[in-house]
Amino acid sequence: MKDAFGSVQSVLVLGGASEIALATVLRLARSRARSVVLAGRDMARMQEAADSLRTAGVERVEVMPFDALRTEEHQRFVDEVWSRHGEIDLVLLAFGVLGDQQRDESDAASALQVMDVNFRGAVSVGIPIAQKLREQGHGNIVVLSSVAGERVRRDNFVYGASKAGLDGFYQGLADALVGSGVHVMVVRPGFVHTRMTEGRPPAPFSTTPEKVAEDIARGLSRNAVTVWSPAMLRPVMSAVRHLPRPVFRRLRG
């Protein structure tokens, strides 16, 4: 449960090997976070992340297996986390795949895998998490969406569509949870310099995991529903949203 200062003390990270997730938890550790569960598929990277958190002063760090594609296991996974750790103050959904647009738009199985990880998996685990938080009467869900889902572009429409679905679901969940004590915040980063984007030409307003983490922390402090990272993307995407389709279709990058 949050401490007397309202600071997050316990965090569950889905996608525990994510660089943005690690930067965010390290940022929260400076503000009194003391218990962290890292859940994901890459156990080796999560163990490295756990060591970093312990060095930063996090008292209890546990690594657990979690696979977004194994939706039949999600309810059991959520039950186990709450059984072992009690109340959770903040859940960070940080898993996702970028896919390969050239392959995905001509291979239905590849496109569906992007959808299954980024959207279906997030819905499957998000519903039991929301129920647990509702039952305890407090908590935050932070979801890493993407600026790519704001208006889906030709260059990455499979990934963008998956993030548009994710974004829409959690914005709706935020409304459904009003009055329950549970707050949902959707984060829309632009191009972030991470392993996932390595080798790709950076887009305008590129950012880093550490800067996204700062934007998340600021958003939590003011109970924001939507956070753009960097903030400049909000007016930029407002303009892009209203571009005529023939003009928008020519955008690249």
Secondary structure, 3 states (H helix, E strand, C coil): CCCCCCCCCEEEEECCCCHHHHHHHHHHHCCCCCEEEEEECCHHHHHHHHHHHHHCCCCEEEEEECCCCCHHHHHHHHHHHHHHHCCCCEEEECCCCCCCHHHHCCCHHHHHHHHHHHHHHHHHHHHHHHHHHHHHCCEEEEEECCHHHCCCCHHHHHHHHHHHHHHHHHHHHHHHCCCCCEEEEEEEECCECCHHHCCCCCCCCCECHHHHHHHHHHHHHCCCCEEEECCCHHHHHHHHHCCCHHHHCCCCC
